[in-house]
Amino acid sequence: ITRDSLYENVARDVLDYVRRDMTAPEGGFYSAEDADSEVPAVAAVYDRGTEGTRLDRGAQSDHDVGAQRAPLQKAEGAFYVWTKGEIDAVLGASAELFNFHYGVEANGNAPAGADPHGEFAGKNILIERHTIAETAQQFAMNEEEVVAILTAAREKLFAIRSKRPRPHLDDKIITAWNGLMISAFARGAQVLDDSRYLAAAENAARCVRDYLYDDASRILVRNYREGRSTVEGFADDYAFVIQGLLDVYEASFDAQWLRFALELQETQDRLFLDAEHGGYFSGSGNDASILLRMKEDNDGAEPAASSVAALNLLRLARLVADETYQKRAEQTIAAFGVTLTRIPAAMPQMLVAFAASLSKPQQIVIAGARDSADTRALLREVHAHFAPDKVLLLADDSENSAFLEENLEALRGMKRIDGKATAYVCENFACQEPVNDPVALRRAL
């Protein structure tokens, strides 16, 4: 939306962290890491010596693995924070620039009032306090030089940090949270044009299918840890995973993910749909101890299952041309009409679905081989535009395309022109003149 590289960098940092530290061998994503971690009772103080970085006052270096360790205690953020002495010792001549950019101070940089227990006393939280441009101006350098110095500095500090005791890992693989993370990686792959993120999304989708889903009953379980949970999934597990699968499909054009999404939507409707009043109950009703089935009506830290499901249904209606999904989406939105009228701020995600239900369905069809350079160029142009209500399809004469053509007759006539990948921008499959040049596609969008 803004094309500000700051947001790209933050997104990449988050996705890279999850890939590196929060991904299970099965491909799914772990739940959380603790805020607290172990720290030496006496803080390490770095000093520059002729033999390189060492610790003053005889305290143990992170490098001296076999040395005696001081008694350990836990503190919030201990894994991530630094004293100025530590940074100066590790970075040497580049420390001054690094400290300016990240606001490192001798007495620590935790904001006043933000550290009631004194856990950050003398410690620095590495937050960018100045832009690259400001840092470049301060040190009379060009921005490329600053980026190179900061990158090298972070790598050095990361190597030191990796030897610290890590925070405790909650290694449950929770179905709903994996659905949300699959969406993040799939959308990140599109916007950032990074195949590593698509691979992470697809690996997690396979994990859900292989470890969190029972083929015989077509039911999701709630979580996995050293074996599949016996607790059946809730409505949010289905809604969030379906959303993730639709995002993976639009990033990969692999029809197996669309088929799986349709299969899960059928189960979600069977187990959770309030066929009389609309919307989705949180639980399936199979638990006799639950006397009253409730519907979540708040999009808080996590969106309500019905809010996500409404948008999923709209997307499915446009992907497979089935009015049943459209009507069910409208019924789901209507079920929360009182909340949307009286306190709309309680359900912002449902408002997104409501807005989408009023929009003219936009389809963007790329006719071309999935991995060809000209197809990728057109896809990059599509991904560069914020169009949240669009449906993106690929017509490539493959089995994946044939699956769509069973329901979307208009797709059958969309072919490459002059042997080149061609884009069709349509509303209700009433299409503009096809184009096969990214610049022309930009104008059409």
Helices and strands as residue ranges (DSSP letters): H 5-21, E 32-33, E 36-40, E 46-49, E 52-55, G 56-58, E 72-76, H 84-91, G 92-94, H 95-102, H 132-138, H 143-161, E 169-170, E 173-174, H 175-192, H 195-211, E 213-214, E 219-220, E 223-224, H 235-252, H 255-272, H 305-320, H 323-335, H 337-342, G 344-346, H 348-358, E 362-367, H 373-383, E 390-395, H 399-405, G 409-413, E 422-427, E 430-431, H 438-444
